[in-house]
């Protein structure tokens, strides 16, 4: 990922095959740009819990995130609750994490910001 383009402004690209799976060093570097995100225990996903005042705001976030995910053609796993949404990104087609996961995580941060 280029240092010149912020993650939230980058675009997802089709990524299939293990050659697109990020190395541990790349994951650490990209994760440092997303301080509210955590690496899942198996290192195959990044997660973040977004908290909201009420169900309406939670659902507004979920619907807007769904729109972004469709535009990027990269879809998260979501766990939706009354006042929060747990977002989990991974790239199944590479068997781990790709740049797309970090791009979409940054877009989710920007949305919630």
Buried (B, 14 or more C-beta within 10 A) or exposed (E): BEEEEEBBEBEBEEBEEEEBBBEEEBBEBBBEBBEEBEBEEEEBBBBBEBEBEEEEBBBEBBEBBEEBBEEBEBBBEBEEEEEEBBBBBBBEBBEBBBBBBBBBBBBBBEBBE
